[in-house]
């Protein structure tokens, strides 16, 4: 028997007023998160953003090979498996981005000479994949009880050819966009942990500000989801 | 730009540190900062309250608060590092502000000094047994750490045996070491666990619940069948009853206990008692 906490939340982030032109598609898609759904890993989570779904499992702090051990902190490994085919260079680069984000947040010095492994499986990809992976990784790390100094979330935004900013773009919006930016933000002061950008753009500040506003909703969703999980015990 | 700044300010306002007292029993998330009792007055509403300087400069009365699992000291505040419910225990006697800790649900065990755990012997190298306790490293157990063991009189421990012992050394920097005697040299229930029986794994939170004083589950289970049971703080439980069927029933009940309410449990127990 497994404890499943299925939390649905329809989050809308309306950034109506402001000097920058904002289109009507400025809301985050429907979120859902489920924790502790896998029995083998120490922590697991499934995060759904619209139609994009990622399943994450965390093992740790566990044994580490002597060749990979670090004497004063935990070795963090991220494995990202695409939905079809073998993992390629794109997956490797995403793994590195996610790993750098996790390393900034996880208190690795509490578990030296151990390994913390995050395994992500893409279940369906309909845009904002990196952001969804970051969210799933964060929820899985919390589920596993890995000590962290803050929570983090991923927010993706796409810049149209006429400068319209769309948060949480679908794959169609990503393809037609001039630039796609993904930010990882921490929960304490909404600081920027990681940014991955592709395309032509000139104004990072505006996108970052919009992402910071949207991250508020994501963190609120995290809080509600975790409160619901602990209220059942 | 004015707009993003106001949005940012609003989001930051929610993350101001709260007093630990007000958050007791609530779910706290990693990254939250908690104020200890003696700092609440200093912070105050707004924080910019003028206080008359007292000529009698008394050293601020510091209460010694113990920071338990899930909390870290961050300056003079507590930083929450795990998600769970915040708990507090008043000090029994003497000074001190008690213990604060976060009650979280976890599956992975991290060795802690003084914990009694069930381990599986994985290797025997010279005078040391390597025991798997479910942590990141196997613990070491010396053959002299059994009751009545001497160099001539070695304990009969084979690879694959179950050991119930406690940690004497368990910190993040060293390999954990366990022993099967207490400080007086007596076994006190520790040592090799006998033949038969079933070892299974549950979450750490369930073990703590079962080991709490006045746990109803254990009393009810004891009334069902005569049984032997050993709880390891590393999430492992060993049960043995008269027949294999009874042992399996007990194992299933204990595993399911985590998700059942007390009414459902009572129903199942009454149904089993009848059959």
Interface residues (C-beta under 8 A of the other chain):
Chain A: X1 X3 X15 X17 X18 X19 X36 X42 X43 X60 X61 X62 X63 X64 X107 X110 X111 X112 X113 X114 X115 X142 X144 X145 X147 X148 X149 X150 X151 X186 X187 X188 X189 X190 X205 X206 X209 X210 X212 X213 X215 X216 X222 X223 X226 X227 X230 X231 X233
Chain B: X1 X3 X4 X7 X8 X11 X12 X15 X27 X29 X30 X31 X70 X72 X79 X81 X82 X83 X84 X85 X104 X105 X106 X107 X108 X110 X135 X136 X137 X172 X173 X205 X255 X256 X258 X259
